[in-house]
Amino acid sequence: MINTYLEEVKVELQKGATHKDHPFRYFTLATVGLDQVPRLRTVVLRKVSDDLRMTIYTDRRSKKMIHLKENKKVGLLFYNPDTLTQIRIEGPALIVQDEEAKKKYWSGIDKNAQKDYTTTSAPGTSLASPEKLDYLEDEDHFCILEIVPFKIEYLRLKRPNHIRVRYSWEDGRWEGEFIVP
């Protein structure tokens, strides 16, 4: 029975990556740099493999990339208000270095969205006006991150009993246990 919830996590995360209207499409990513202050931002879930590796895109000049060089462990938070389901995930975020993979993903991004990775200034840089944003012609700062989970917590709010399960990656497989909500 406990593995039923892990299968639900996998199915719902994969739907989040493929269905634009799924609540898990956009989720919260947390990083912690050397200043030990958690930094949270909303990102887009792009892919979820059968072994639950999750793919997102970012600008390699973003603050999250600085934080990941200092501490590659991240936290993810997904919430579905329709089912009252929360999923928390922890694991390292790894930079995908494979140039062929980068080309493949890049070619799948709409041309207008590609512009997001071609600004002359880094994300978070001061800007006089949104209309003053300049773009590079033949260069981009597109980066692929892959999150490899080592801990997953599933929480379903329901009556008469809430259900909360913690999964940990141990000895090449997921070990699950029910925990107090």
Order of alpha helices (4+ residues) and beta strands (2+ residues): alpha-beta-beta-beta-beta-alpha-beta-beta-alpha-alpha-beta-beta-beta-beta
